[in-house]
Amino acid sequence: MPSALTASALRRLRTALDDQLRALGDPPFEGSDEEAAAACARAVLRADEPQRAAVKAAVRATLAVLADRAPGGSLEVRVPPYGAVQAVEGPRHTRGTPPGVVETDPLTWLRLATGRIAWERAVADHDVQASGARADLSPWVPLWSDHPPGGADRTGRH
């Protein structure tokens, strides 16, 4: 599992995932920690009304996966109000506004992480704000893909 997640964060992730699965009528999750991050993101996107704790846990876990897969400090990926990570190799910033910023809402981030929307489409639709020379996450998203990029999710959004 991503090094950015503590043992308590993993417990919260698994609890939130099982609560969301229960609300969907599914059995508890029994896979690995990294699989739990993907499963939580997918469960949130399947829900008509996702549980706040599951959204928060899924966002934080998927951001941690991104930070592990694209280590660095030249880009800040923000998913308010749940989290932000520094990622992507390049010049690291330590104060003020970073040289590259990507910001989006939680459900768009989870769609990107799971491949339910393509990076280019999310940017073109203004669901993602990206600025800076390294503000292109297309090499890293989706983190896991069970849908062709740009495919519609349950809400009918692409």
Number of C-alpha atoms within 10 A of each C-alpha: 16 18 10 16 17 11 10 9 14 19 14 17 26 24 18 22 29 22 20 25 21 13 15 15 9 12 11 14 17 10 11 9 17 15 14 22 27 21 20 30 27 20 22 28 21 16 15 10 10 16 16 12 17 24 24 22 26 32 29 23 27 24 29 24 22 24 23 16 14 17 16 17 20 23 30 24 24 20 23 13 10 15 16 18 18 23 24 24 13 13 14 15 15 9 6 6 9 17 18 22 20 20 19 19 16 21 18 21 28 27 29 26 27 25 24 27 25 21 26 15 15 19 15 11 11 11 16 20 16 20 15 13 11 19 19 19 19 11 9 16 20 24 17 15 15 11 15 13 20 18 15 15 16 11 10 7 12 18
